[in-house]
Amino acid sequence: MHSVRELYRIEQLPIFQNRMYETAKEACECPRGDVRLIQDLETGLIYNADFHPELMAYDARYQNEQAVSSQFRQHLDEVVKIVERTMGRIGLVEIGCGKGYFLEVLSEKGFDITGFDPTYEGTNARVKRHYFESGVGITAQGLILRHVLEHVQHPVQFLEQLRMANAGSGLIYIEVPCFDWICEHRAWFDVFYEHVNYFRQIDFERMFDRVIESGRLFGGQYLYVVADLSSLKTPRIDNGDETAFPDDFLRSIDDDQMHEAAAVWGGASKGVIFTLLKSRLGKLIEIVIDINPAKQGKYLPATGIRVCSPAEGLARLPAGAPIYVMNSNYLEEIKQMSNNAYRYVSVDHE
């Protein structure tokens, strides 16, 4: 057993923060799990030691599509440019392509790309409803792995499997949430059971001997790396590189700004954890707004709060009341949609 250091502990989070429920009762009775973030002091990697992968069964009720936002589509356009300049337009494979939105974006721009995802529900023949593994008959010039690696319990082993499936070669684009950003912003609402791993840029520099390009995206919230898959290795921590996890990580959780007439804008991951931990302090939120039609009319896990459309939610909210904006990347978009008639609190601003 490797020596480890515990960073953070939170109990009884919903195991799926993006699974929506048909009734408040079902939502409140959702399965839950504990998070105990530790850093492995041999590899440097950070993960939830209390994660149980057998609990994770993704199905059609899982709704994490962000592309309904024009702001998020701009982010995807930036990713397209990175993929093109580092890996080209031919012979690409997207691993875990989900509902296929990014794959469709690349296809429409003339990229030659195939997707792999056993949960895919669409009709695009370029998406295979199974895993990318040895024997699939495709060797990619470049693999795309967007927001997958944080869900995989043993990330280095998983990447090794991808390398073997791709004949030991090829480039890989990896995009994950940035743990440094979470720490910098004391983003306690960005720690989920569903995310077993939390990555820093330095982790990928230790994981690959050859990194083509890396950096932050989406206002610094996401981390990306383009690396040579053949240079994959087991990371080893450097002396003195214990991650600087803030002692005051939860300092904003008990602010006194919230009163009865308040709304949360964002019924996805951040909103689920934000409303749950606030409710544990007795600060109940009744209005949650989301622009994703697939979430509207459904209920958030753990709290059982019903998600409203912007029109429905704003009709219930007095002018000038606070709206807690779960992601400041969307602040201007939200102000425009709500006629700038409220007090906007960006919860991820430090």
Secondary structure, DSSP 4 states (H G I P E B T S, - for coil): ---EEEEEEEEEEES-TTB-BSSHHHHHT--EEEEEEEEETTT--EEETT--GGG----TTB----TTSHHHHHHHHHHHHHHHHHH-SSSEEEES-TTSHHHHHHHHTT--EEEE-TT--S--TTEESS---TTSS---SEEEEES-GGG-SSHHHHHHHHHHHTTT--EEEEEEEBHHHHHHTT-GGG--SS--EEB-HHHHHHHBS-EEEEEEETTTTEEEEEEEGGGB----PPTT------TTTTTTTT-S---SS-EEE--SHHHHHHHHHHHHTT----EEE-S-TTTTTSB-TTT-PBEE-HHHHHHTS-TT-EEEES-GGGHHHHHHHTTT-SEEEETT--
